[in-house]
Amino acid sequence: MKTQTLTLVFCLFASLVFAQQKAPSAESKLLLTEKGIAAYRDLDAKNPDAVREIAEIKQKIDAELTEEIQVPIPKDAGGGYTHEQHKANQLSIFYAGILYKLTGEERYAARAKELLYAYAAIYKTLPLHPEKKEQSPGKLFWQSLNEAVWLVYSVQGFDAIKPYLSAEERAFLKAELFQPFVDFLSVDGEETFNKIHNHGTWAVAAVGMAGYSLEDDKWVQMALKGTTLDGTGGFLRQLDELFSPDGYYSEGPYYQRYALLPFVVFGQAIAYNSPELKIFSHRDAILIKAIYAAIDLTYGGFFFPINDALKEKNLQTSEMVFGVDIAYEITKDPRLLSIAQYQANFAPIDAGFEVAKAIGGSLAKPFEYTSKRFRDGEKGDQGGLAIMRATTSKNPSALVYKYTAQGMGHGHFDKLTWLYYDNGEEIIRDYGAARFLNIEAKFGGHYLAENNTWAKQTIAHNTVVVDEKSHFDGKLSVAEASFPKELRFDVSDPNFQIASAEIKEVNEGVSFKRTMIYVLDAAFEYPLVLDLFEIQSESAHQYDLPLHFNGQIIHLNVPLPGNKTQLSALGKENGYEHLWNLAQGKADAKLSQFTWLLKDRFYTWSTKTDISDELIMAELGANDPDFNLRNERALILRTKGKSNHYFLSALETHGSFDSKNELTLNAYNQIKSLELIEKDGKKYIQITTKDAGIKTYPVENPN
Amino acid sequence: MKTQTLTLVFCLFASLVFAQQKAPSAESKLLLTEKGIAAYRDLDAKNPDAVREIAEIKQKIDAELTEEIQVPIPKDAGGGYTHEQHKANQLSIFYAGILYKLTGEERYAARAKELLYAYAAIYKTLPLHPEKKEQSPGKLFWQSLNEAVWLVYSVQGFDAIKPYLSAEERAFLKAELFQPFVDFLSVDGEETFNKIHNHGTWAVAAVGMAGYSLEDDKWVQMALKGTTLDGTGGFLRQLDELFSPDGYYSEGPYYQRYALLPFVVFGQAIAYNSPELKIFSHRDAILIKAIYAAIDLTYGGFFFPINDALKEKNLQTSEMVFGVDIAYEITKDPRLLSIAQYQANFAPIDAGFEVAKAIGGSLAKPFEYTSKRFRDGEKGDQGGLAIMRATTSKNPSALVYKYTAQGMGHGHFDKLTWLYYDNGEEIIRDYGAARFLNIEAKFGGHYLAENNTWAKQTIAHNTVVVDEKSHFDGKLSVAEASFPKELRFDVSDPNFQIASAEIKEVNEGVSFKRTMIYVLDAAFEYPLVLDLFEIQSESAHQYDLPLHFNGQIIHLNVPLPGNKTQLSALGKENGYEHLWNLAQGKADAKLSQFTWLLKDRFYTWSTKTDISDELIMAELGANDPDFNLRNERALILRTKGKSNHYFLSALETHGSFDSKNELTLNAYNQIKSLELIEKDGKKYIQITTKDAGIKTYPVENPN
C-alpha cells in the first residue's frame, strides 16, 4: 500500500518534470495496427474459434490482474525466480498492451503502464546482475541477450498503449526506462550491439523498435547501421553476413530459429516505418528465404540438431510463429498456412490475424518438403547442408548431409557428418548439445562441461575420426578458417539423388571426400543410402567411423560378445573418455552387417570391411560423474595403419514388426555384398542383393 | 497346373466317398448371422464410412485373389516364412468367408474353400513341426497354441461358406481337415486341452467352435467339460478357476488380453447355440467382468506390464476388439463405445456391426477410469492388484500396487511391487518380459534367457530384495504356494486412497508389509505417493529397495559421483549380474532425495535414510553378450545388517519444463523431512514441507 502511494506521488512529480520535454506521439508504430484490429474484430464476431488464442491470453492476463505486480530485484540465474518473473513480465506488458488495442478496455493499458512504471522506477540505478555471465551481462537478467529480448516484447506493449498514456507519461517512460535501456544495450553493450551474431540481432532489434515507437531516429539509425552509423555493425550488415544467399544461418537450424524472431519483427517494423528501405526485398529477399530455410531444416517439425542444439525445439516455437505469420503477410504463400496450422498458434500482430483469417477461409495448402541444398557462408561458397528426401507410402524419410562451415562458437567438429530420419524418428542421430536449458540444478542451465568434452567432439558425430583426435584438433580458430567444398549436388532425378563434398587438412595431412547417395529402387523396400567416404593421407593413421544408431540391437553378422563383468572407458580424451567399450572384436572379412529395430521397422547398416578391421560397440556415460549425458549407443568401425583409405557403406530400411497382429516381415536385409569398382575410369558402387541380383550405381564425382 | 488337375480328380473321388457320410448342414452357426449381415448392409447403404473396415478387408482379399494360394510345408519357427504364411492363411479363410456372407459374391467363398481344401490335402499326414517347442508342439506351427488359434479363425471362415459348399464338400472337410485337427488338439494334445491355462482355452475354443459349426456335439461337450466329459477340464472349469471373482486373470493383464479372444468368441458361440447355458451370466457374469478388467488394467490404453508382458500391447489388439464388441452386444454400456472408438476397428461379426452402428448413432460415452482393486485367486483370497487413480487438470496419473499371487509360469518374483504412471508415461516402471516376439534373430522369437535371469528376478522390480536373493529363492513351486494377504484397500476418499498388504516368508524368516497411499493435497502440485515398507525378521539381512525410474537424472542431494573409467557388475546372480554399478556411496544422514525429469515434468523420490545406508546407481547391460536388454537405469537404496526394518519413501511430481517457451517452474520439490511417528498406538507419516508446514497422514493398517 505504502509503495503505491509513494509511486503515485513520484508520478505526479515526474509528470511536472517531463511535461516540458518533447514527448513521443500517441500513435502506435509497431506490429499491431488498425488493420490487425479490424481483422481481429471481424473474426471475433464471425468465427470466435479462430481467435481463441486471444481469449486465452485474456484469461491469463485477467487472472494476473487479480494479483499485485511482482518486479523483484534481479538475483537469480536462468531458471530461477527473478529470471522467470522478469520474463513473465515482458510477456504481460506485451499481452496487456495487445489486449488494450484489441478490446479498448483500459484496465489492460493500466496494467501495462503499471509494470512499465515499476521498471522505470528501478532501471536506471540497477547494477549489473549478480549472477552475470562473463560475456555481456545484463541488469534484469544474467546476460544482456535476455535484456534485449525483454525490450523487444515490452516496447511492443508500450507501443500499444501509447494512446492511453499522456504526453507526459510517454516522455517520462522514455527518459526513465527506454533511454537508459537503450543506452545499456548500445553504449555499455556496444561490443555485442555491433557484433555480427544473433546476440547482436536481438540488441539492434530491441533498440530499433524502441526507436520507431519512441520516435528517436538516432536509435533507429544505430540499429540499422551500428553505433558508429557507418554500417560496420547493425541490422543491414547482419542481414548481409549472417545468412548465406540461400537463407542458411551460419550457426545452424537451432540458432536460425532463435535468431529469427528479432530479424522478422524488426524487419516488419522497418517495413511499416521505413518503407523506402524495402527491407523484405533486401538482398534478394533474404529475410523471407531465412524463414523458408528454417522450415526446410526440419523433420516431423523438429529442427535438425546439428551444432549446439536442444532437440525439443520445433516449428511451434514463438519465433517460428512470428516468422511464418510475417512471411505469409508478405508472400501470401498458402503452404505457409499449413505450417501455421501445425503451430496451432498465431502471433497477436497484424500478420497473425491475417493468417488466422486465411486459415478460417480454408486457404491452406500442404507444405511439401523437397530435397534441397543450403549453401553456407556469406557468399555461399563455404560448403553447405544437403537434404535429400522422399515420401514413400509409409512415411517420409530424410537424409541430411552436413558439409557446412564451422558455424562460430556453437559449431561442432563434425565435418562431412550425416543424419538419417525415417518413420517419424531419428535413425542415425546427432547428440545435439549437452545442456539442460533453464534447469538450475544442471550447472545453472548453462551449457554443460560435457558439451565441450563430448557433444562438440568429432566422435560424437557420424564422420571419421583420425587417430582419436577431433577435426582441426578441436581448435575453433583453425576450424573457422577452413570449410568443405561442394563437388556435386544433384537431386534432379528423385530416384538417384547425390551430394559430394571434400575438405582438406581436416587433420594434419589428412583430407576427406564423402559422397552420399539416396536411391529409390524397387530392389529395396525403402530408400537406400549409399556412403563412400574417401580419405587421403601420405602417412598411416587410425580411422574410426562411428554410427550413432537409434534403436534396439537385433543382429550383428560377426561375433561381438559384450563385455560381461567389467567395462572400461574407450579412450582418454577428445570425447572417447565418455564412451564405455561394451564390446570390441574383429570385423567380417568382407562385409560387416548390423541390424537394429526402431518402433516397427528394421534398419541394416552394411559396410565393407576386412579381417584387420575392428568393430566396437560403445555406450555413452563414462567420465560423467554427474550423469549429465544420455546413455546412447554407437557402433564404431575402426581401421588402423592406413594412409589412403575408403569406407563404403549402405543403410537399408526394411520390414515391419507389427506388434498388434504379431506379424514380422522382412526382418532380414537385401544386401549381400558391397564393392567399389571402376569402369572406364569412373567409380561405381556394385551391390549384390539377395532377391534382385546385382545393382550398380555410379559415384559421379566431377573433379 | 498339374497339381490343380490332381486336386480336382481327388475331389471328385472324395465327393463320391463322403456323400455317403452324414454331412453338417448348410446353416452357419457361429458369430456372423443374418442380424450382423443386415446391420452391415444398412450401414453400407447409409454411412459407408462406418464400415470402411470391410472395404479394407475386401481390398486385401481382392489383392490376394490375383495370386495363387500358398500352403507351404511347415518349416519355420515363429517369425519365419511358413509360420507367418499359415497365420496369414487363417485370416484369409476367415475374411474370405466373412466377405462371402456380407456380399454374396461366390469368388470369396471359392477362395476360402480352396484354402481349406489345400489344408485338408496335407493335414492328416503332416508330422509334428520340425522346429517344435518341447512342450506341446503343433503340426502347422511350432507350438500347438498357434494350431488352436488357426482353427478358431479358420472354422469361422468355414462356417460362413457352409451354404456355398455341397453336403459332400462339408462332409469331406469334416473328415479330412476338421476331424483330424480336433483329434490333434484333443487327443494328441490332451494334456494341454484339459489344462486350466490359456493354452487350454485356445484349444477348447477351437474344438468347441468346430463342434458347433460341424455339428458334432461330442466336440462341444469335450470343449465344455474336458476330454473325459466330467468337468475336470474344459471351458466351464476354466471360467471358474482362471479368473478371480473380479475378473482378474491369474497370469496378469498381458495374458488376460491374450486369453480373452478364445474366451469371448467361444462364449458368444455358446450363447448362440446353447442358450440354456446362459454362459454370459455364468459365475456372476465372469466373462463380462474379465473384459472390463482388461480395460481397467491399462494406462493410456497400454496394459500394465507386470509378469511376462511385452510393453507394446494395448487395447487396440484384435483380442480386445472382439472382447469390447461382444461385451457391448451383451451390456449395451455406452462407455465401451469410447473404447471401441480408440480401437478404431470392429470385429467383423454381429457384435462388431452393432458397435459400428451405435458409434454412428453417437451413443458413445467416455470411459472414466476409476480407482479399483482386483482380487486374485479363484476365490478372490490370494491378494490382489490395487489401482489408484486421479485425473488432475494436467493428465491422469495412476499408482499400481501389485500384491497378487504368483500367476503361474509367467509370474515374476515381485511381491508387493509397484508402478507409477503420470503425464502419459511410465514413471516408476517394470521391465516386462525380455523377449522380441516373432523376431527370429533374437533367439527365434522365444523368451530370451534374460527373461529368467533378469526380468523375473526380484531386483528387476520395485520391491525389497533380501540378501540379493529373489523372493522364494526364485522357485516357482514355492512361490505358487504362497500369496499376499490384503490388509486394507480403501479408495472411498479420493484425496486419501490407501492399500496395504503383507506376505509371510517371502524369503526364509522374512515377512513384508507394504502400505501405499495416494494423496491429493493442495500442499502438493500433483498427487503424492507415500510408501511404508515394513520388514520383519529375527535375523540380520541386507535389504535392497530398487527404484526403476524413467527419465533423465537431474539431482541427488548426496554426492554419488559416477565411476569414471571402470565399471563392474553389481553382483553375480539373481539379476544383479545384469546391472552395472555406475556409482555407489553413502546415503544422506536423514533424507535422501533424487530428482529426475521426464518430458516436461519433474519427479522427486524422497526416502528416509541414515548414514549407514547406501545408494547405488545401476544400469542394465552387464552379462548381456547379445545386447538383449534395454539399458535402463535404477537407483537402489541398500541397508545392511538389519533384522526388523522399514523403508519410508514418498514420490512427488512437480513443476514444468516448457521447452517451447523456455520456462522452468518448480524444479525443486516440497518435502524436507519424512518421519514415521506414533500417536495413541497408531502410526502416522509426518512430512515437513517447504511452503505448507507440517502435514501428517495416517497409516491406517487395521491388524
Contacts between the chains, C-beta under 8 A, distances in Angstrom:
chain1	res1	chain2	res2	distance
A	79	B	664	4.6
A	79	B	667	6.7
A	84	B	663	6.3
A	84	B	664	7.2
A	84	B	665	7.0
A	87	B	663	6.9
A	310	B	659	6.8
A	312	B	659	3.9
A	312	B	660	8.0
A	313	B	659	6.8
A	313	B	660	8.0
A	314	B	660	8.0
A	316	B	660	6.0
A	317	B	660	5.4
A	318	B	660	7.4
A	318	B	661	7.0
A	436	B	552	7.7
A	436	B	554	7.3
A	436	B	597	7.6
A	437	B	659	7.2
A	437	B	662	6.1
A	438	B	657	7.4
A	438	B	662	5.7
A	438	B	663	7.0
A	438	B	664	4.1
A	439	B	554	6.5
A	439	B	597	7.2
A	439	B	657	6.8
A	439	B	664	5.8
A	439	B	667	5.9
A	440	B	664	7.6
A	440	B	667	6.2
A	441	B	554	5.2
A	441	B	555	4.2
A	441	B	595	6.9
A	441	B	667	6.3
A	441	B	668	7.9
A	442	B	554	6.3
A	442	B	555	8.0
A	445	B	664	7.6
A	552	B	436	7.7
A	552	B	630	7.0
A	553	B	627	4.0
A	554	B	436	7.3
A	554	B	439	6.5
A	554	B	441	5.2
A	554	B	442	6.4
A	555	B	441	4.2
A	561	B	625	3.9
A	561	B	626	7.6
A	562	B	621	7.4
A	562	B	624	5.7
A	562	B	625	4.5
A	562	B	626	7.3
A	562	B	627	5.9
A	564	B	569	7.3
A	564	B	622	6.5
A	564	B	623	4.7
A	564	B	624	7.9
A	564	B	625	6.3
A	565	B	568	6.4
A	565	B	569	4.6
A	565	B	577	7.6
A	565	B	622	6.4
A	565	B	623	6.7
A	566	B	566	6.8
A	566	B	567	6.9
A	566	B	568	5.7
A	566	B	569	7.7
A	567	B	566	6.9
A	567	B	567	4.0
A	567	B	568	7.9
A	567	B	580	6.5
A	568	B	565	6.4
A	568	B	566	5.7
A	568	B	567	7.9
A	569	B	564	7.3
A	569	B	565	4.6
A	569	B	566	7.7
A	577	B	565	7.6
A	580	B	567	6.6
A	582	B	621	7.3
A	582	B	627	7.7
A	583	B	625	7.7
A	595	B	441	6.9
A	597	B	436	7.6
A	597	B	439	7.2
A	617	B	627	7.2
A	619	B	621	7.4
A	619	B	631	6.6
A	621	B	562	7.4
A	621	B	582	7.3
A	621	B	619	7.4
A	622	B	564	6.5
A	622	B	565	6.4
A	622	B	567	8.0
A	623	B	564	4.7
A	623	B	565	6.7
A	624	B	562	5.7
A	624	B	564	8.0
A	625	B	561	3.9
A	625	B	562	4.5
A	625	B	564	6.3
A	625	B	583	7.7
A	626	B	561	7.7
A	626	B	562	7.3
A	627	B	553	3.9
A	627	B	562	5.9
A	627	B	582	7.7
A	627	B	617	7.1
A	630	B	552	7.1
A	631	B	619	6.5
A	631	B	631	5.4
A	631	B	633	7.3
A	633	B	631	7.3
A	657	B	438	7.4
A	657	B	439	6.8
A	659	B	310	6.8
A	659	B	312	3.9
A	659	B	313	6.8
A	659	B	437	7.2
A	660	B	312	8.0
A	660	B	313	8.0
A	660	B	314	8.0
A	660	B	316	6.0
A	660	B	317	5.4
A	660	B	318	7.4
A	661	B	318	7.0
A	662	B	437	6.1
A	662	B	438	5.7
A	663	B	84	6.3
A	663	B	87	7.0
A	663	B	438	7.0
A	664	B	79	4.7
A	664	B	84	7.2
A	664	B	438	4.1
A	664	B	439	5.8
A	664	B	440	7.6
A	664	B	445	7.7
A	665	B	84	7.1
A	667	B	79	6.7
A	667	B	439	5.9
A	667	B	440	6.2
A	667	B	441	6.3
A	668	B	441	7.9
